[in-house]
Amino acid sequence: MRAIAELLVDSSICLSDPAEQFTLNHPSGRFEVVIQNNPRAGPFARDALRVEMIFEVDSLDNAREQAMDNMAIVINALARTTGARFDDMTVIRALDWTPGLIDREARYYATSRAKVSIPAFGKDFADTAERMMAMHDDDVSQTVMRWYRLGRGAEGPEEQFMYLWFAVEVAAGSLKETGKIAHKCPKCGTDLYCSACGEAPTRRRFETEAIKDLICSVSPPDADHDELYTTLTKIRNTLHHGRRIHSVIDKLPCTQEEALNVLANIAWRAITRLGNEDSDPVPEEPLKFALIENVQNNVMVLSSVVGTRFEKGDPNKPVLSDAPDIKISMVIDDKNYSFDGQECSPSAPMAQI
């Protein structure tokens, strides 16, 4: 079916002429987008661009995901062309855009851009953080902890995985055993032996071997270490070759969420291995950490099904501005908030969740 979606895009560049708009077409006819400035954004990058996208989709239920995938292609090209930053994309609404219809089905979306802050930061966490700074006061630890932090905060699963993998990779290089090991037979795995020299040739450990050693050392003893290492490296290699996790998910013994959780746990334990316990100012006191069971950063999106009528103009040439403007808010502690975290005025009626 033919659909239209309205999107807002964060951009560090906007149109030089506010009255102008540009139309971009996918080379295969997959979609067409009209880009213009968002007048509500003012001089700021947040929601700077407003986009109308006409595209084909199998069902309006899948319109948001399809519009996001299409828009990623557009901003990839724009980032390469303009050198500007394009960050969050937000789909506002999507409508059935089949020519000739008076009554049209629509989807209105509210995408949370404000994360809720949980009141759980106590003195125990503050004391532990201070001790962490003392025990990890070196460049390697700080680099690993930086990648771990970025992995915990990244929005997309691919970005999360790669940041966490960087943390494991750097930690493994630092924790790698010194010295040399014998070359192994690729068939049976035993040490190779040179009959002429009367000894087994040796080499330095590869980085991949150091990573596997770290994964095995911090994983539960009863875990299948070979399967664990193979699964994580398969995802890493998939991403390094330009594909997405979902392209190999049916070949993995786990879900995407499970892989991220396991890798985050390995990175977390690797940081512990890097710690200098002699620098702990109060080693006799227990450390307090939060247990995070699911690290994948999901986005809350509310979708409402709406039926609307286009009685103005030519039904074969509908105009998106004729669709109703519906606002949605969320209620926290009996107060209304917009999905970007602004408290709503009580006098402004809004659909609530």
Secondary structure, DSSP 8 states (H G I E B T S, - for coil): -EEEEEEEEEES---SSTT-EEEEE-TTSSEEEEEEE-GGGTTSSTT-EEEEEEEE-S-GGGHHHHHHHHHHHHHHHHHHHH---EEEEEEEEEEE--TT-SEEEEEEEEE--S----S---HHHHHHHHHHHHHT-SHHHHHHHHHHHHHHH-SSHHHHHHHHHHHHHHHHHHH---SEEE-B-TTT--B--BTTTTB--EEE--HHHHHHHHHHHHS-TTS-HHHHHHHHHHHHHHHHTT--GGGTGGGSSS-HHHHHHHHHHHHHHHHHHH--GGG-S-TTS-------S-------EEEEEEEEE--SS-TTS--GGGS----EEEEETTEEE-TTS-B--TTS--EE-
